[in-house]
Amino acid sequence: MADLAFNNFDAFKDAADEPGASQGEKVHVRVQQRNGRKCITTIAGLADDLDIKRICKAFKKNFSCNGAVQKDEDGSEVIQLSGDQRTNVKEFLVDQEICHSDAIVLHGF
């Protein structure tokens, strides 16, 4: 019988399981519902060597919204902005060359 070589591709395997692919490289932009129509945008996963407070200040000035830098449970810094600023944040991070567009993950409704 002929030796058949099948593709051993697993479609259900996570990309994070691949060697060299780590989740720490991604910037996660999420929107969280507060009460009523109010929501908060959170930006997590920015590199540690960046000045997070300065980036938050630029977000606040460019988007005309309030914001703060909070500590996460694991000790990393997270930026919180008022309102749904997901698309604005992605455009800003790409335009200012802080990170690439493929490294930004948008979450939310």
Helices and strands as residue ranges (DSSP letters): G 15-17, G 23-25, E 27-33, E 39-44, H 52-63, E 67-71, E 77-82, H 86-95, G 101-103, E 104-106
